[in-house]
Each structure stands twice: as C-alpha cells, then as structure tokens.
Amino acid sequence: MCDVDGKVTGMIVDGVEEVLRIPGSTIESTPRVVTTVNSDYVKGVARLEKRPLILLDFSKIAAEAQSVASEEAIRSVEEAF
C-alpha cells in the first residue's frame, strides 16, 4: 500500500516473502547495470545487510496501470458504438 497522488493504492501480487522498512539514507541511485534494463520504474537500490534490493517506483507503476486501464475502457466504449 502507498499514497499515489493522494489516494491510498495497493497492488495484487502472487506472494510476499518479506516486508521491510528501508531507511531513506540507505537508498542509492540506480547503478548502471540496472539501467541497462528498463529502469523507468526503478526508484533506486538499497543495501540491507549486504543484500542489494531494487526499489520500484510504485507511483509510476500505478499511474501507468491506470492509464492502460483508462485506454482499454475508452476502446470498449468506442467498440460498443
């Protein structure tokens, strides 16, 4: 769950291994190796006990999902007429 444009938003996932609180001071910019993949949705990388954790930008993911859903809804309405 997170706040996206003032709205509490959640994501349905297949499973959760662990829930962590990550201090902002441990978040680093996205390393070059990660930017070779589609890094539009990567917020940064944190290190927790020497484990690298890729942090996703949930706001961007949610905005994109909503945009896709809106486009699909518009297409459905247009096809109905």
Buried (B, 14 or more C-beta within 10 A) or exposed (E): EEEBEEEEBEEEEEEEEEEEEEEEEEBEEBBEEBEEEEBEBBBBBBEEEEEEBBBEBBBBBBBEEBEEEEEEEEEEEEEEE
